[in-house]
Amino acid sequence: MSDTFIIEVSSQPAGIVVRGPGGFRFFAASHRFNRLEGQVFRNAREAERAATRLAGGVLPTAA
């Protein structure tokens, strides 16, 4: 299983998540996704859903 995943929203880079203690830490690729910077998610799919919600105007909640 990979330790790093690229997160995209509508074919645009949102950031990457890197596996670490407690889950996957998000690193934003653009200012649009800075609200997710440093958040830890249980898995990459959860981070992708949070980025999609943020892009749609819904504020993400911490995992």
All heavy atoms as TSV, in Angstrom:
chain	resi	resn	atom	element	x	y	z
A	1	MET	N	N	0.848	-1.177	0.000
A	1	MET	CA	C	0.000	0.000	0.000
A	1	MET	C	C	0.893	1.239	0.000
A	1	MET	O	O	1.886	1.304	0.705
A	1	MET	CB	C	-0.913	-0.023	1.223
A	1	MET	CG	C	-1.836	1.152	1.302
A	1	MET	SD	S	-2.929	1.058	2.731
A	1	MET	CE	C	-4.428	0.686	1.868
A	2	SER	N	N	0.496	2.238	-0.781
A	2	SER	CA	C	1.296	3.451	-0.920
A	2	SER	C	C	1.211	4.330	0.332
A	2	SER	O	O	0.243	4.267	1.081
A	2	SER	CB	C	0.812	4.235	-2.135
A	2	SER	OG	O	1.616	5.368	-2.335
A	3	ASP	N	N	2.220	5.148	0.512
A	3	ASP	CA	C	2.261	6.059	1.651
A	3	ASP	C	C	1.938	7.494	1.268
A	3	ASP	O	O	1.802	8.348	2.139
A	3	ASP	CB	C	3.637	6.013	2.305
A	3	ASP	CG	C	3.880	4.707	3.033
A	3	ASP	OD1	O	2.906	4.080	3.470
A	3	ASP	OD2	O	5.051	4.330	3.166
A	4	THR	N	N	1.844	7.778	-0.038
A	4	THR	CA	C	1.582	9.128	-0.522
A	4	THR	C	C	0.569	9.071	-1.657
A	4	THR	O	O	0.673	8.232	-2.539
A	4	THR	CB	C	2.880	9.779	-1.034
A	4	THR	OG1	O	3.869	9.749	-0.003
A	4	THR	CG2	C	2.654	11.218	-1.452
A	5	PHE	N	N	-0.409	9.998	-1.619
A	5	PHE	CA	C	-1.422	10.069	-2.667
A	5	PHE	C	C	-1.601	11.515	-3.096
A	5	PHE	O	O	-1.573	12.429	-2.268
A	5	PHE	CB	C	-2.774	9.552	-2.161
A	5	PHE	CG	C	-2.771	8.097	-1.837
A	5	PHE	CD1	C	-2.505	7.672	-0.548
A	5	PHE	CD2	C	-3.029	7.150	-2.816
A	5	PHE	CE1	C	-2.494	6.333	-0.231
A	5	PHE	CE2	C	-3.017	5.803	-2.505
A	5	PHE	CZ	C	-2.750	5.390	-1.216
A	6	ILE	N	N	-1.817	11.705	-4.384
A	6	ILE	CA	C	-2.161	13.020	-4.927
A	6	ILE	C	C	-3.679	13.143	-4.875
A	6	ILE	O	O	-4.400	12.236	-5.278
A	6	ILE	CB	C	-1.670	13.170	-6.376
A	6	ILE	CG1	C	-0.146	13.072	-6.421
A	6	ILE	CG2	C	-2.167	14.489	-6.978
A	6	ILE	CD1	C	0.420	12.974	-7.819
A	7	ILE	N	N	-4.156	14.289	-4.371
A	7	ILE	CA	C	-5.586	14.556	-4.292
A	7	ILE	C	C	-5.932	15.585	-5.359
A	7	ILE	O	O	-5.318	16.661	-5.407
A	7	ILE	CB	C	-5.979	15.097	-2.896
A	7	ILE	CG1	C	-5.526	14.143	-1.786
A	7	ILE	CG2	C	-7.472	15.377	-2.833
A	7	ILE	CD1	C	-6.189	12.782	-1.804
A	8	GLU	N	N	-6.890	15.257	-6.219
A	8	GLU	CA	C	-7.355	16.174	-7.255
A	8	GLU	C	C	-8.847	16.411	-7.101
A	8	GLU	O	O	-9.585	15.518	-6.686
A	8	GLU	CB	C	-7.094	15.603	-8.650
A	8	GLU	CG	C	-5.636	15.507	-9.013
A	8	GLU	CD	C	-5.428	15.016	-10.436
A	8	GLU	OE1	O	-6.364	14.428	-11.019
A	8	GLU	OE2	O	-4.326	15.216	-10.955
A	9	VAL	N	N	-9.265	17.612	-7.470
A	9	VAL	CA	C	-10.684	17.964	-7.494
A	9	VAL	C	C	-10.955	18.584	-8.859
A	9	VAL	O	O	-10.297	19.557	-9.229
A	9	VAL	CB	C	-11.038	18.959	-6.367
A	9	VAL	CG1	C	-12.482	19.419	-6.491
A	9	VAL	CG2	C	-10.784	18.343	-5.009
A	10	SER	N	N	-11.862	18.005	-9.600
A	10	SER	CA	C	-12.182	18.470	-10.959
A	10	SER	C	C	-10.924	18.572	-11.819
A	10	SER	O	O	-10.692	19.580	-12.487
A	10	SER	CB	C	-12.911	19.814	-10.914
A	10	SER	OG	O	-14.105	19.695	-10.197
A	11	SER	N	N	-10.096	17.555	-11.754
A	11	SER	CA	C	-8.844	17.455	-12.519
A	11	SER	C	C	-7.812	18.517	-12.164
A	11	SER	O	O	-6.862	18.724	-12.896
A	11	SER	CB	C	-9.128	17.502	-14.030
A	11	SER	OG	O	-9.954	16.422	-14.408
A	12	GLN	N	N	-7.988	19.196	-11.035
A	12	GLN	CA	C	-7.026	20.191	-10.571
A	12	GLN	C	C	-6.368	19.686	-9.291
A	12	GLN	O	O	-7.053	19.139	-8.417
A	12	GLN	CB	C	-7.719	21.530	-10.280
A	12	GLN	CG	C	-8.356	22.157	-11.489
A	12	GLN	CD	C	-7.330	22.542	-12.538
A	12	GLN	OE1	O	-6.302	23.133	-12.223
A	12	GLN	NE2	N	-7.602	22.182	-13.784
A	13	PRO	N	N	-5.049	19.872	-9.144
A	13	PRO	CA	C	-4.388	19.402	-7.921
A	13	PRO	C	C	-4.857	20.172	-6.691
A	13	PRO	O	O	-4.884	21.398	-6.696
A	13	PRO	CB	C	-2.903	19.639	-8.192
A	13	PRO	CG	C	-2.858	20.673	-9.264
A	13	PRO	CD	C	-4.125	20.529	-10.057
A	14	ALA	N	N	-5.264	19.431	-5.665
A	14	ALA	CA	C	-5.667	20.033	-4.390
A	14	ALA	C	C	-4.522	19.923	-3.392
A	14	ALA	O	O	-4.287	20.828	-2.595
A	14	ALA	CB	C	-6.904	19.342	-3.844
A	15	GLY	N	N	-3.818	18.788	-3.431
A	15	GLY	CA	C	-2.714	18.579	-2.515
A	15	GLY	C	C	-2.276	17.130	-2.519
A	15	GLY	O	O	-2.667	16.359	-3.394
A	16	ILE	N	N	-1.474	16.785	-1.546
A	16	ILE	CA	C	-1.069	15.400	-1.359
A	16	ILE	C	C	-1.364	15.021	0.084
A	16	ILE	O	O	-1.469	15.886	0.953
A	16	ILE	CB	C	0.422	15.165	-1.678
A	16	ILE	CG1	C	1.325	15.952	-0.722
A	16	ILE	CG2	C	0.743	15.485	-3.121
A	16	ILE	CD1	C	2.789	15.562	-0.791
A	17	VAL	N	N	-1.516	13.731	0.307
A	17	VAL	CA	C	-1.611	13.210	1.663
A	17	VAL	C	C	-0.487	12.200	1.837
A	17	VAL	O	O	-0.167	11.446	0.919
A	17	VAL	CB	C	-2.981	12.572	1.979
A	17	VAL	CG1	C	-4.052	13.627	2.083
A	17	VAL	CG2	C	-3.376	11.513	0.978
A	18	VAL	N	N	0.117	12.242	3.020
A	18	VAL	CA	C	1.239	11.373	3.341
A	18	VAL	C	C	0.904	10.601	4.603
A	18	VAL	O	O	0.509	11.192	5.611
A	18	VAL	CB	C	2.532	12.201	3.544
A	18	VAL	CG1	C	3.699	11.306	3.910
A	18	VAL	CG2	C	2.843	13.029	2.306
A	19	ARG	N	N	1.072	9.278	4.534
A	19	ARG	CA	C	0.790	8.435	5.694
A	19	ARG	C	C	1.792	8.731	6.805
A	19	ARG	O	O	2.989	8.844	6.583
A	19	ARG	CB	C	0.879	6.957	5.336
A	19	ARG	CG	C	0.503	6.050	6.508
A	19	ARG	CD	C	0.855	4.590	6.255
A	19	ARG	NE	N	0.492	4.105	4.953
A	19	ARG	CZ	C	-0.663	3.495	4.652
A	19	ARG	NH1	N	-1.560	3.299	5.599
A	19	ARG	NH2	N	-0.911	3.079	3.434
A	20	GLY	N	N	1.274	8.874	7.996
A	20	GLY	CA	C	2.100	9.109	9.173
A	20	GLY	C	C	1.380	8.567	10.394
A	20	GLY	O	O	0.352	7.902	10.270
A	21	PRO	N	N	1.904	8.882	11.565
A	21	PRO	CA	C	1.239	8.428	12.795
A	21	PRO	C	C	-0.206	8.950	12.856
A	21	PRO	O	O	-0.443	10.141	12.697
A	21	PRO	CB	C	2.084	9.038	13.902
A	21	PRO	CG	C	3.402	9.324	13.271
A	21	PRO	CD	C	3.114	9.636	11.825
A	22	GLY	N	N	-1.141	8.069	13.005
A	22	GLY	CA	C	-2.526	8.478	13.170
A	22	GLY	C	C	-3.319	8.638	11.892
A	22	GLY	O	O	-4.515	8.881	11.940
A	23	GLY	N	N	-2.683	8.558	10.724
A	23	GLY	CA	C	-3.430	8.693	9.483
A	23	GLY	C	C	-2.646	9.373	8.387
A	23	GLY	O	O	-1.422	9.295	8.337
A	24	PHE	N	N	-3.372	10.066	7.514
A	24	PHE	CA	C	-2.790	10.724	6.353
A	24	PHE	C	C	-2.852	12.239	6.530
A	24	PHE	O	O	-3.929	12.816	6.651
A	24	PHE	CB	C	-3.552	10.327	5.080
A	24	PHE	CG	C	-3.290	8.916	4.647
A	24	PHE	CD1	C	-3.987	7.863	5.209
A	24	PHE	CD2	C	-2.333	8.645	3.688
A	24	PHE	CE1	C	-3.757	6.557	4.817
A	24	PHE	CE2	C	-2.086	7.340	3.286
A	24	PHE	CZ	C	-2.794	6.298	3.855
A	25	ARG	N	N	-1.690	12.891	6.507
A	25	ARG	CA	C	-1.608	14.348	6.679
A	25	ARG	C	C	-1.704	15.014	5.306
A	25	ARG	O	O	-1.051	14.618	4.356
A	25	ARG	CB	C	-0.316	14.741	7.367
A	25	ARG	CG	C	-0.248	16.246	7.666
A	25	ARG	CD	C	0.914	16.601	8.560
A	25	ARG	NE	N	0.870	15.889	9.820
A	25	ARG	CZ	C	0.170	16.258	10.884
A	25	ARG	NH1	N	-0.568	17.344	10.844
A	25	ARG	NH2	N	0.222	15.546	11.989
A	26	PHE	N	N	-2.530	16.068	5.231
A	26	PHE	CA	C	-2.786	16.794	3.983
A	26	PHE	C	C	-1.804	17.956	3.835
A	26	PHE	O	O	-1.579	18.709	4.780
A	26	PHE	CB	C	-4.220	17.343	3.996
A	26	PHE	CG	C	-4.673	17.907	2.674
A	26	PHE	CD1	C	-5.375	17.123	1.786
A	26	PHE	CD2	C	-4.409	19.217	2.336
A	26	PHE	CE1	C	-5.807	17.638	0.577
A	26	PHE	CE2	C	-4.824	19.747	1.132
A	26	PHE	CZ	C	-5.525	18.953	0.242
A	27	PHE	N	N	-1.252	18.099	2.623
A	27	PHE	CA	C	-0.396	19.227	2.267
A	27	PHE	C	C	-0.992	19.875	1.023
A	27	PHE	O	O	-1.061	19.252	-0.037
A	27	PHE	CB	C	1.044	18.767	1.992
A	27	PHE	CG	C	1.709	18.181	3.210
A	27	PHE	CD1	C	1.657	16.819	3.454
A	27	PHE	CD2	C	2.373	18.996	4.112
A	27	PHE	CE1	C	2.248	16.269	4.580
A	27	PHE	CE2	C	2.974	18.465	5.241
A	27	PHE	CZ	C	2.909	17.099	5.477
A	28	ALA	N	N	-1.438	21.113	1.154
A	28	ALA	CA	C	-2.150	21.805	0.077
A	28	ALA	C	C	-1.229	22.130	-1.100
A	28	ALA	O	O	-0.077	22.521	-0.920
A	28	ALA	CB	C	-2.773	23.087	0.606
A	29	ALA	N	N	-1.780	21.991	-2.312
A	29	ALA	CA	C	-1.050	22.312	-3.527
A	29	ALA	C	C	-1.376	23.728	-4.011
A	29	ALA	O	O	-0.669	24.272	-4.851
A	29	ALA	CB	C	-1.384	21.315	-4.628
A	30	SER	N	N	-2.451	24.313	-3.489
A	30	SER	CA	C	-2.822	25.673	-3.864
A	30	SER	C	C	-3.508	26.354	-2.680
A	30	SER	O	O	-3.983	25.690	-1.760
A	30	SER	CB	C	-3.745	25.680	-5.086
A	30	SER	OG	O	-5.038	25.242	-4.744
A	31	HIS	N	N	-3.553	27.677	-2.749
A	31	HIS	CA	C	-4.165	28.449	-1.659
A	31	HIS	C	C	-5.627	28.075	-1.446
A	31	HIS	O	O	-6.134	28.162	-0.329
A	31	HIS	CB	C	-4.052	29.949	-1.941
A	31	HIS	CG	C	-2.656	30.441	-1.944
A	31	HIS	ND1	N	-1.878	30.454	-0.817
A	31	HIS	CD2	C	-1.872	30.918	-2.938
A	31	HIS	CE1	C	-0.684	30.928	-1.104
A	31	HIS	NE2	N	-0.645	31.211	-2.393
A	32	ARG	N	N	-6.270	27.630	-2.488
A	32	ARG	CA	C	-7.685	27.261	-2.416
A	32	ARG	C	C	-7.936	26.175	-1.358
A	32	ARG	O	O	-9.015	26.105	-0.773
A	32	ARG	CB	C	-8.109	26.759	-3.797
A	32	ARG	CG	C	-9.532	26.378	-3.925
A	32	ARG	CD	C	-9.807	25.954	-5.349
A	32	ARG	NE	N	-11.196	25.624	-5.530
A	32	ARG	CZ	C	-11.678	25.030	-6.606
A	32	ARG	NH1	N	-10.877	24.712	-7.595
A	32	ARG	NH2	N	-12.957	24.759	-6.685
A	33	PHE	N	N	-6.924	25.346	-1.091
A	33	PHE	CA	C	-7.086	24.223	-0.172
A	33	PHE	C	C	-6.290	24.390	1.126
A	33	PHE	O	O	-6.106	23.432	1.873
A	33	PHE	CB	C	-6.711	22.916	-0.886
A	33	PHE	CG	C	-7.616	22.642	-2.050
A	33	PHE	CD1	C	-7.247	22.994	-3.330
A	33	PHE	CD2	C	-8.864	22.077	-1.849
A	33	PHE	CE1	C	-8.099	22.777	-4.402
A	33	PHE	CE2	C	-9.721	21.858	-2.906
A	33	PHE	CZ	C	-9.347	22.208	-4.193
A	34	ASN	N	N	-5.859	25.603	1.420
A	34	ASN	CA	C	-5.072	25.851	2.638
A	34	ASN	C	C	-5.821	25.490	3.918
A	34	ASN	O	O	-5.190	25.164	4.919
A	34	ASN	CB	C	-4.624	27.308	2.714
A	34	ASN	CG	C	-3.385	27.562	1.880
A	34	ASN	OD1	O	-2.741	26.641	1.389
A	34	ASN	ND2	N	-3.053	28.828	1.714
A	35	ARG	N	N	-7.139	25.525	3.909
A	35	ARG	CA	C	-7.893	25.185	5.127
A	35	ARG	C	C	-7.681	23.730	5.542
A	35	ARG	O	O	-7.905	23.369	6.689
A	35	ARG	CB	C	-9.385	25.447	4.918
A	35	ARG	CG	C	-9.708	26.935	4.821
A	35	ARG	CD	C	-11.189	27.112	4.859
A	35	ARG	NE	N	-11.645	26.886	6.225
A	35	ARG	CZ	C	-12.216	27.803	6.991
A	35	ARG	NH1	N	-12.399	29.002	6.501
A	35	ARG	NH2	N	-12.607	27.512	8.198
A	36	LEU	N	N	-7.244	22.905	4.600
A	36	LEU	CA	C	-6.998	21.494	4.894
A	36	LEU	C	C	-5.553	21.228	5.313
A	36	LEU	O	O	-5.237	20.135	5.797
A	36	LEU	CB	C	-7.332	20.631	3.669
A	36	LEU	CG	C	-8.774	20.676	3.191
A	36	LEU	CD1	C	-8.934	19.839	1.932
A	36	LEU	CD2	C	-9.714	20.200	4.278
A	37	GLU	N	N	-4.690	22.205	5.117
A	37	GLU	CA	C	-3.261	22.049	5.406
A	37	GLU	C	C	-3.032	21.519	6.821
A	37	GLU	O	O	-3.536	22.067	7.799
A	37	GLU	CB	C	-2.542	23.395	5.249
A	37	GLU	CG	C	-1.065	23.350	5.470
A	37	GLU	CD	C	-0.289	22.707	4.329
A	37	GLU	OE1	O	-0.778	22.718	3.179
A	37	GLU	OE2	O	0.810	22.200	4.600
A	38	GLY	N	N	-2.303	20.407	6.905
A	38	GLY	CA	C	-1.944	19.832	8.193
A	38	GLY	C	C	-2.992	18.940	8.825
A	38	GLY	O	O	-2.696	18.263	9.810
A	39	GLN	N	N	-4.207	18.914	8.288
A	39	GLN	CA	C	-5.231	18.041	8.862
A	39	GLN	C	C	-4.869	16.581	8.614
A	39	GLN	O	O	-4.261	16.248	7.590
A	39	GLN	CB	C	-6.608	18.330	8.260
A	39	GLN	CG	C	-7.216	19.621	8.771
A	39	GLN	CD	C	-8.676	19.726	8.388
A	39	GLN	OE1	O	-9.413	18.744	8.376
A	39	GLN	NE2	N	-9.101	20.939	8.080
A	40	VAL	N	N	-5.237	15.722	9.548
A	40	VAL	CA	C	-4.967	14.296	9.429
A	40	VAL	C	C	-6.293	13.578	9.182
A	40	VAL	O	O	-7.273	13.807	9.892
A	40	VAL	CB	C	-4.278	13.745	10.695
A	40	VAL	CG1	C	-4.078	12.245	10.601
A	40	VAL	CG2	C	-2.948	14.461	10.920
A	41	PHE	N	N	-6.291	12.712	8.162
A	41	PHE	CA	C	-7.472	11.957	7.773
A	41	PHE	C	C	-7.200	10.467	7.949
A	41	PHE	O	O	-6.053	10.033	7.882
A	41	PHE	CB	C	-7.819	12.249	6.312
A	41	PHE	CG	C	-8.177	13.692	6.074
A	41	PHE	CD1	C	-7.215	14.609	5.704
A	41	PHE	CD2	C	-9.477	14.136	6.246
A	41	PHE	CE1	C	-7.526	15.942	5.499
A	41	PHE	CE2	C	-9.808	15.468	6.049
A	41	PHE	CZ	C	-8.832	16.369	5.679
A	42	ARG	N	N	-8.243	9.702	8.138
A	42	ARG	CA	C	-8.096	8.251	8.314
A	42	ARG	C	C	-7.548	7.570	7.067
A	42	ARG	O	O	-6.832	6.581	7.156
A	42	ARG	CB	C	-9.432	7.611	8.683
A	42	ARG	CG	C	-9.828	7.893	10.120
A	42	ARG	CD	C	-11.166	7.300	10.381
A	42	ARG	NE	N	-12.135	8.242	9.798
A	42	ARG	CZ	C	-13.351	8.443	10.222
A	42	ARG	NH1	N	-13.818	7.717	11.211
A	42	ARG	NH2	N	-14.129	9.318	9.680
A	43	ASN	N	N	-7.919	8.103	5.889
A	43	ASN	CA	C	-7.441	7.524	4.632
A	43	ASN	C	C	-7.466	8.596	3.542
A	43	ASN	O	O	-7.996	9.694	3.742
A	43	ASN	CB	C	-8.280	6.298	4.244
A	43	ASN	CG	C	-9.757	6.595	4.195
A	43	ASN	OD1	O	-10.188	7.521	3.529
A	43	ASN	ND2	N	-10.546	5.816	4.924
A	44	ALA	N	N	-6.911	8.258	2.387
A	44	ALA	CA	C	-6.823	9.223	1.290
A	44	ALA	C	C	-8.195	9.590	0.749
A	44	ALA	O	O	-8.432	10.732	0.366
A	44	ALA	CB	C	-5.933	8.667	0.185
A	45	ARG	N	N	-9.109	8.632	0.724
A	45	ARG	CA	C	-10.456	8.905	0.215
A	45	ARG	C	C	-11.163	9.952	1.068
A	45	ARG	O	O	-11.856	10.828	0.554
A	45	ARG	CB	C	-11.269	7.603	0.177
A	45	ARG	CG	C	-12.673	7.776	-0.313
A	45	ARG	CD	C	-12.767	8.030	-1.777
A	45	ARG	NE	N	-12.339	6.858	-2.497
A	45	ARG	CZ	C	-11.984	6.870	-3.767
A	45	ARG	NH1	N	-12.034	7.982	-4.468
A	45	ARG	NH2	N	-11.594	5.785	-4.372
A	46	GLU	N	N	-10.987	9.887	2.377
A	46	GLU	CA	C	-11.585	10.879	3.274
A	46	GLU	C	C	-11.022	12.276	2.982
A	46	GLU	O	O	-11.759	13.263	2.974
A	46	GLU	CB	C	-11.307	10.485	4.721
A	46	GLU	CG	C	-11.990	11.359	5.738
A	46	GLU	CD	C	-11.698	10.884	7.146
A	46	GLU	OE1	O	-12.305	9.894	7.572
A	46	GLU	OE2	O	-10.855	11.528	7.796
A	47	ALA	N	N	-9.738	12.359	2.732
A	47	ALA	CA	C	-9.114	13.646	2.386
A	47	ALA	C	C	-9.650	14.169	1.064
A	47	ALA	O	O	-9.924	15.372	0.925
A	47	ALA	CB	C	-7.599	13.490	2.322
A	48	GLU	N	N	-9.838	13.280	0.103
A	48	GLU	CA	C	-10.385	13.676	-1.188
A	48	GLU	C	C	-11.802	14.224	-1.032
A	48	GLU	O	O	-12.159	15.248	-1.639
A	48	GLU	CB	C	-10.385	12.484	-2.136
A	48	GLU	CG	C	-10.926	12.808	-3.514
A	48	GLU	CD	C	-10.930	11.597	-4.414
A	48	GLU	OE1	O	-11.323	10.507	-3.947
A	48	GLU	OE2	O	-10.548	11.750	-5.577
A	49	ARG	N	N	-12.608	13.570	-0.209
A	49	ARG	CA	C	-13.982	14.056	0.026
A	49	ARG	C	C	-13.965	15.435	0.685
A	49	ARG	O	O	-14.769	16.306	0.338
A	49	ARG	CB	C	-14.761	13.054	0.864
A	49	ARG	CG	C	-15.185	11.831	0.086
A	49	ARG	CD	C	-16.198	10.988	0.840
A	49	ARG	NE	N	-15.624	10.346	2.010
A	49	ARG	CZ	C	-15.182	9.095	2.038
A	49	ARG	NH1	N	-15.255	8.346	0.957
A	49	ARG	NH2	N	-14.675	8.600	3.135
A	50	ALA	N	N	-13.052	15.655	1.635
A	50	ALA	CA	C	-12.955	16.959	2.297
A	50	ALA	C	C	-12.557	18.036	1.294
A	50	ALA	O	O	-13.107	19.144	1.310
A	50	ALA	CB	C	-11.951	16.899	3.440
A	51	ALA	N	N	-11.623	17.734	0.398
A	51	ALA	CA	C	-11.201	18.700	-0.623
A	51	ALA	C	C	-12.345	19.007	-1.580
A	51	ALA	O	O	-12.553	20.164	-1.960
A	51	ALA	CB	C	-9.988	18.162	-1.374
A	52	THR	N	N	-13.111	17.997	-1.931
A	52	THR	CA	C	-14.258	18.197	-2.824
A	52	THR	C	C	-15.310	19.071	-2.155
A	52	THR	O	O	-15.860	19.985	-2.783
A	52	THR	CB	C	-14.861	16.835	-3.228
A	52	THR	OG1	O	-13.852	16.075	-3.902
A	52	THR	CG2	C	-16.065	17.010	-4.128
A	53	ARG	N	N	-15.582	18.819	-0.871
A	53	ARG	CA	C	-16.547	19.656	-0.134
A	53	ARG	C	C	-16.056	21.102	-0.058
A	53	ARG	O	O	-16.833	22.041	-0.256
A	53	ARG	CB	C	-16.775	19.105	1.267
A	53	ARG	CG	C	-17.618	17.851	1.303
A	53	ARG	CD	C	-18.067	17.494	2.709
A	53	ARG	NE	N	-16.978	17.378	3.664
A	53	ARG	CZ	C	-16.290	16.264	3.916
A	53	ARG	NH1	N	-16.580	15.153	3.272
A	53	ARG	NH2	N	-15.327	16.255	4.806
A	54	LEU	N	N	-14.772	21.290	0.217
A	54	LEU	CA	C	-14.213	22.642	0.321
A	54	LEU	C	C	-14.339	23.356	-1.028
A	54	LEU	O	O	-14.732	24.523	-1.069
A	54	LEU	CB	C	-12.750	22.568	0.768
A	54	LEU	CG	C	-12.021	23.903	0.893
A	54	LEU	CD1	C	-12.724	24.821	1.890
A	54	LEU	CD2	C	-10.577	23.668	1.306
A	55	ALA	N	N	-14.021	22.679	-2.107
A	55	ALA	CA	C	-14.126	23.285	-3.442
A	55	ALA	C	C	-15.565	23.655	-3.764
A	55	ALA	O	O	-15.812	24.620	-4.490
A	55	ALA	CB	C	-13.582	22.333	-4.500
A	56	GLY	N	N	-16.511	22.907	-3.192
A	56	GLY	CA	C	-17.930	23.192	-3.413
A	56	GLY	C	C	-18.494	24.238	-2.471
A	56	GLY	O	O	-19.686	24.492	-2.465
A	57	GLY	N	N	-17.636	24.805	-1.612
A	57	GLY	CA	C	-18.079	25.852	-0.713
A	57	GLY	C	C	-18.512	25.378	0.649
A	57	GLY	O	O	-19.003	26.152	1.464
A	58	VAL	N	N	-18.327	24.089	0.951
A	58	VAL	CA	C	-18.687	23.549	2.253
A	58	VAL	C	C	-17.424	23.478	3.093
A	58	VAL	O	O	-16.428	22.906	2.670
A	58	VAL	CB	C	-19.303	22.130	2.118
A	58	VAL	CG1	C	-19.641	21.574	3.497
A	58	VAL	CG2	C	-20.524	22.183	1.233
A	59	LEU	N	N	-17.458	24.075	4.278
A	59	LEU	CA	C	-16.271	24.077	5.125
A	59	LEU	C	C	-16.009	22.684	5.683
A	59	LEU	O	O	-16.925	22.038	6.196
A	59	LEU	CB	C	-16.443	25.066	6.291
A	59	LEU	CG	C	-16.588	26.525	5.878
A	59	LEU	CD1	C	-16.805	27.389	7.119
A	59	LEU	CD2	C	-15.380	26.990	5.116
A	60	PRO	N	N	-14.759	22.205	5.580
A	60	PRO	CA	C	-14.445	20.871	6.098
A	60	PRO	C	C	-14.380	20.843	7.622
A	60	PRO	O	O	-14.112	21.858	8.265
A	60	PRO	CB	C	-13.062	20.587	5.507
A	60	PRO	CG	C	-12.461	21.940	5.350
A	60	PRO	CD	C	-13.621	22.856	5.014
A	61	THR	N	N	-14.626	19.682	8.167
A	61	THR	CA	C	-14.469	19.479	9.602
A	61	THR	C	C	-13.286	18.568	9.826
A	61	THR	O	O	-13.009	17.696	9.004
A	61	THR	CB	C	-15.738	18.871	10.223
A	61	THR	OG1	O	-16.026	17.637	9.560
A	61	THR	CG2	C	-16.922	19.806	10.091
A	62	ALA	N	N	-12.598	18.739	10.936
A	62	ALA	CA	C	-11.435	17.908	11.249
A	62	ALA	C	C	-11.873	16.479	11.473
A	62	ALA	O	O	-12.959	16.211	11.966
A	62	ALA	CB	C	-10.728	18.445	12.476
A	63	ALA	N	N	-10.978	15.562	11.126
A	63	ALA	CA	C	-11.266	14.127	11.266
A	63	ALA	C	C	-11.262	13.710	12.719
A	63	ALA	O	O	-10.708	14.287	13.566
A	63	ALA	CB	C	-10.243	13.320	10.499
